Amino acid sequence: MPAMVLFAYGTLQDADVLASVLGRPVDIAMLQSASAPDFKAVAYPGRVYPALVPCPGAAAPGLLIGGLDRLDLAVLDAFEGDEYRRGSIPVLLDEQIIHAQAYLPAISIEPSAPAWSLRHWLANHKPQVIAAEAGTARSLRERLTSAQP
């Protein structure tokens, strides 16, 4: 299976979160700034993380994460849980549209929901969330790798 590309528009843009979920440092050469045209990152209701929702004329900033393998995606799928589903979306990279995987909300959320900002999350929520997320990700990786043949 070829390596997959993921568009991260939320907390996975943070190097500490991404490394703790994947269980390894991330090669910065595999990361590229990009945006999702006609999408907007909004607050997921009742949560401190975002949802990517269609919004004509908007462009959600984010990061393309390359070089992901099957185990990486399984860990990310488990980490994102039932609140998201992974799907393909158009992403603007270096003035060209490509298709990348992204985690989209499993519920309907209006684009009029409050906007979500990585800067705000880093300043107000990261310290409280990072330890819990790292523990959850470690448990998920252990469960998934022990299930591998």
Buried (B, 14 or more C-beta within 10 A) or exposed (E): EEEBBBBBBBBBBBEBBBBBBBBEEBEEEBBBEBBBBEBBBBBBEEEBBBBBBEBEEBBBEBBBBBBBEEBBBBBBBBBBEEEBEBEEBBBEBEEEEBEBBBBBBEEEBEBEBEBBBBEEBBEEBBEEBBEEBBEBBEEBBEEBEEEEE
